[in-house]
Amino acid sequence: MTQTMSATNDNSRRSQYLRVFALGFSGFIFNTTEFVPVGLLSDIANDFSISTASVGWMLTIYAWIVASMSLPMMMITSRIERKKLLLGLFALFIASHCLSVFAWNFEILVASRIGIAFAHAVFWSITASIAIRVAPPGKKTFALSILATGTSLAMVLGVPLGRIIGQWLGWRVTFGVIGITALIIMFTLYRLLPVMPSLFTGSMKKLPELLKNPALMGLYLFIFMIFTAHYTAYSYIEPFLKVIGSLSENFTTFLLLLFGAAGILGSVIFGNLGDRPNTPILVGCTATVMVCTALIYFAVPHLWSISILLVVWSAALMIVSLVMQVKVLNIDANASDMIMSMFSGIINLGIGAGALIGGKVILLMSLEGIGYVSALFALLSLVWIVFMMKRYSAIR
């Protein structure tokens, strides 16, 4: 009898770990599909006979839908049973990728991405709480770290793997593989997850108070500006490396992989420095992003210099993002969910704005100008955060 109970407990605990890892893979696939077009811009543009700047609109629309709909969709779906809602999101996600595969013009491709963006907006509003609920006892932090790891790996592996598939088999196959992978994950979650009634008890009453907090709004403005700076250049990094740097397809893929891996390096550095005063780190890394984007045109003809520059750029941006998460959460510990939901939305606003501005730079100036404009926005963000630190001692 004791052996039977022990075996049952082992199986239950194993199932709990499997649920956590399945959710981690879900985070990986959802973030991969947001960023994988960065590595496929030239292929998509050539297929539809349009410019890479026009394809960049796809990134802007996606990011702005996620940014604008996260909070409203979180409230609309707040009472729906969590397993049913998650499986419904996967169904929309998969159907939209099928439409991406068969898109007969660019407008249909954008429409398919809008469907994916709506699924994305709700997914990140509910997944962290689901991961905590299904985790083994005492492993809530572990569950969140697995979810975060899946998100990080989307940049490290998802984008370059998507580009490799696109190079060999075409960009449509990349979206098809994402859809098939999502179908496998959906079936796994259907088998593993228990029925989970919604536990949401919050409201929007806290929102006006947060919106009136000048320190929080100032930090959000900085986040918007630094991510706008980053994505002004990064959204078009693939055509930049190929056209301006005359780099091969394979080396461009390698650099995208290197850029993603450097983000992990940044998180490791942050982990080692996290107990020290982080304001100098924030200012220094913001300045580093500015310098890297300003120098990208001069570094791209030289393989070693562009490789080192991308590593430093990516690591610095990751540190900025992590420091800012700490700072905004310190504003009001009782509203962490809403603060982080807004944080994610602001980042997506920056992603969309950067992709839009970078596209305009290409159309009105040239592809080589994206680094300079990116550096200008980084300079503005640097000036702003220094001003904020002097004005509000609570966020130093």
PyMOL commands that set and color helices and strands:
alter all, ss='L'
color gray80, all
select helices_A, chain A and resi 2-39+41-48+52-76+82-101+106-134+140-169+171-192+206-211+214-234+237-244+249-273+279-299+303-329+333-364+367-391+393-395
alter helices_A, ss='H'
color red, helices_A
deselect
rebuild
show_as cartoon
